[in-house]
Amino acid sequence: MNNVCKRCLLREMAEQDQAMIARYQEAIREEDRVSAEEYERRLAVCKTCERLNSGTCSACGCYVELRALGKESQCPYKLWKKEKKDGKTGNQQQAMRKN
């Protein structure tokens, strides 16, 4: 029986999952992607969220590693604050307390 990793991203799990995510990511045009720093920041927020389950957001059903890459994508619970021009974001803890 396979173990379920509640707070894992797909890239931390099976190689076949990593390959699948990589193929989908490659299909997203560069101009439609957030910066590498913003992408990792978004994933860090997801990793602390109780709704993350084996790389999938249980709130919306997305693969977080794909959703986090898109410029126009948003967290269904608004936990990803928009990146400001100076590269800083709002207080994530404040957003979590609202839920």
C-alpha positions, -999 to 999 in steps of 0.1 A, spaced: 0 0 0 13 34 -9 18 60 18 0 93 13 21 124 19 -3 150 32 19 181 28 41 170 -1 45 185 -35 45 161 -65 81 169 -72 89 154 -37 71 122 -46 74 96 -74 96 103 -105 66 97 -128 47 125 -110 77 148 -114 78 141 -151 41 147 -155 43 181 -138 74 190 -158 55 183 -191 26 204 -181 49 233 -169 67 233 -202 34 239 -219 29 272 -200 43 301 -220 72 319 -203 53 352 -204 24 336 -185 46 324 -156 55 341 -124 92 346 -115 111 316 -100 112 334 -66 74 340 -66 68 304 -77 88 290 -48 72 315 -24 37 303 -34 47 267 -31 61 274 4 27 288 14 10 257 0 33 234 20 20 250 52 -16 247 42 -38 220 57 -56 217 24 -25 203 6 -28 166 0 -2 147 -21 4 177 -43 -32 185 -48 -52 214 -33 -83 199 -17 -100 233 -19 -100 235 -57 -86 202 -69 -56 217 -87 -20 204 -88 -4 233 -68 28 231 -88 9 240 -119 -14 266 -104 14 284 -86 33 289 -119 6 310 -136 7 348 -133 -31 350 -132 -36 321 -109 -48 327 -73 -51 306 -42 -88 298 -36 -83 310 0 -63 341 -10 -32 329 9 -9 340 -19 -6 377 -16 0 395 -49 37 402 -54 43 439 -51 67 458 -74 94 458 -47 92 420 -46 77 419 -11 43 404 -1 18 410 25 16 391 58 6 355 51 -2 347 87 -29 375 87 -45 358 56 -45 324 74 -62 338 105 -91 351 84 -100 316 74 
